[in-house]
Amino acid sequence: MGGGLLGCMIWVFILTIHIPLLINSHFDAGKITNALKDTGLASCAFILAAFYEREG
């Protein structure tokens, strides 16, 4: 449950912080990289939550 909530929290962070920054500054490699890093982090949180839900 904790991993799923962490993934949701990171997705809300991406939607509220990174997406408006990407809309305002097109083709900024640093901002695109940061958004993709956080997307990967959220995805890993969801994967770990699903893995431990099956085991426990």
C-alpha positions in Angstrom: 0.0 0.0 0.0 2.8 2.4 0.8 4.5 1.9 -2.6 1.3 2.6 -4.4 0.7 5.8 -2.4 4.3 6.9 -3.0 3.8 6.3 -6.8 0.6 8.4 -6.7 2.4 11.1 -4.8 5.2 11.3 -7.3 2.7 11.3 -10.2 0.9 14.3 -8.7 4.3 16.0 -8.3 5.0 15.3 -12.0 1.6 16.7 -13.1 1.8 19.8 -10.9 5.4 20.7 -11.2 7.1 19.2 -14.3 4.3 19.4 -16.9 3.7 23.2 -16.5 7.5 23.7 -16.7 7.7 21.6 -19.9 4.9 23.5 -21.5 6.5 26.9 -20.8 10.0 26.0 -21.9 10.1 23.8 -25.0 13.0 21.5 -25.8 14.9 22.2 -22.5 16.9 19.0 -22.1 17.4 19.4 -18.3 13.7 19.7 -17.6 12.8 16.8 -19.8 15.4 14.7 -18.1 14.1 15.6 -14.7 10.5 14.7 -15.7 11.6 11.4 -17.1 13.6 10.6 -14.0 10.6 11.2 -11.7 8.4 9.2 -14.1 10.9 6.3 -13.7 10.9 6.7 -10.0 7.1 6.6 -9.8 7.0 3.5 -12.1 9.5 1.7 -9.8 7.4 2.5 -6.8 4.3 1.0 -8.5 6.3 -2.1 -9.6 7.6 -2.7 -6.0 4.1 -2.2 -4.6 2.7 -4.8 -7.0 5.6 -7.2 -6.2 5.3 -7.0 -2.5 1.5 -7.2 -2.6 1.7 -10.6 -4.4 4.2 -11.9 -1.8 2.5 -10.7 1.3 
